[in-house]
Amino acid sequence: MRIKRKKRFNVDLFDDARLAHGLSLNQLALAVEFAPQTIRRAFVLGSDPHPDTVRRLGEYFGIPPEKWYIRSEEMNDEAPE
């Protein structure tokens, strides 16, 4: 199985911003009016959130759009040689 993703949610940047604001995941969910499950999926489980979720988080923290995503390498489940 091969998964090709050119961009991934920049969870480290957003998590640093969340911690700098002193917000728990639940407090962040309330602040941006999302379900706690949505925030948990993005920050804890590592799944890529919907673009609208990323946009609202970016606007809330004042993070410019060009930093919302990071480039990722091609991923596959083959064992390394």
C-alpha positions as CSV (number, residue, x, y, z in Angstrom):
1,M,0.0,0.0,0.0
2,R,1.3,3.5,-0.9
3,I,0.0,6.7,0.4
4,K,1.1,9.8,-1.4
5,R,0.6,13.1,0.5
6,K,2.3,16.3,-0.6
7,K,1.2,18.2,2.5
8,R,0.5,17.3,6.1
9,F,-1.1,19.3,8.9
10,N,1.7,21.1,10.8
11,V,0.6,19.6,14.2
12,D,3.8,20.6,16.0
13,L,3.4,24.3,15.1
14,F,-0.3,24.3,16.1
15,D,0.4,22.4,19.3
16,D,3.1,24.8,20.3
17,A,0.7,27.7,19.7
18,R,-1.9,25.9,21.8
19,L,0.5,25.4,24.7
20,A,1.7,29.0,24.4
21,H,-1.9,30.2,24.9
22,G,-2.2,27.8,27.9
23,L,-5.1,25.9,26.3
24,S,-6.0,22.3,26.9
25,L,-7.5,20.4,23.9
26,N,-11.0,20.8,25.3
27,Q,-10.5,24.5,25.9
28,L,-9.3,24.9,22.4
29,A,-12.3,23.0,21.0
30,L,-14.6,25.4,22.9
31,A,-12.7,28.5,21.8
32,V,-12.9,27.6,18.1
33,E,-16.3,26.0,18.4
34,F,-15.4,22.5,17.3
35,A,-16.3,19.2,18.8
36,P,-13.5,17.9,21.1
37,Q,-13.3,14.8,18.9
38,T,-12.3,17.0,15.9
39,I,-9.5,18.6,17.8
40,R,-8.4,15.2,19.3
41,R,-8.2,13.6,15.8
42,A,-6.0,16.4,14.6
43,F,-3.7,16.8,17.6
44,V,-3.5,13.4,19.2
45,L,-4.3,10.8,16.5
46,G,-2.4,12.6,13.8
47,S,-5.1,12.4,11.1
48,D,-5.2,15.3,8.7
49,P,-8.2,17.6,9.6
50,H,-10.5,19.1,7.0
51,P,-9.2,22.3,5.4
52,D,-11.9,24.4,7.2
53,T,-10.6,23.1,10.6
54,V,-7.1,24.1,9.7
55,R,-8.2,27.5,8.5
56,R,-10.1,28.2,11.7
57,L,-7.3,27.1,13.9
58,G,-4.8,29.1,11.9
59,E,-6.9,32.2,12.1
60,Y,-7.5,31.7,15.8
61,F,-3.8,31.5,16.6
62,G,-2.7,34.1,14.0
63,I,-0.6,31.6,12.0
64,P,-0.1,32.6,8.4
65,P,-1.6,30.2,5.8
66,E,1.8,29.2,4.3
67,K,2.7,27.6,7.6
68,W,-0.5,25.5,8.1
69,Y,0.9,22.5,6.2
70,I,4.3,21.0,5.9
71,R,5.6,19.0,2.9
72,S,5.8,15.3,3.5
73,E,7.7,12.6,1.8
74,E,6.0,9.7,0.0
75,M,5.1,7.1,2.6
76,N,4.7,3.3,2.1
77,D,4.5,0.2,4.3
78,E,7.4,-1.6,2.8
79,A,10.2,-2.6,5.2
80,P,13.4,-0.5,5.0
81,E,16.3,-2.2,3.3
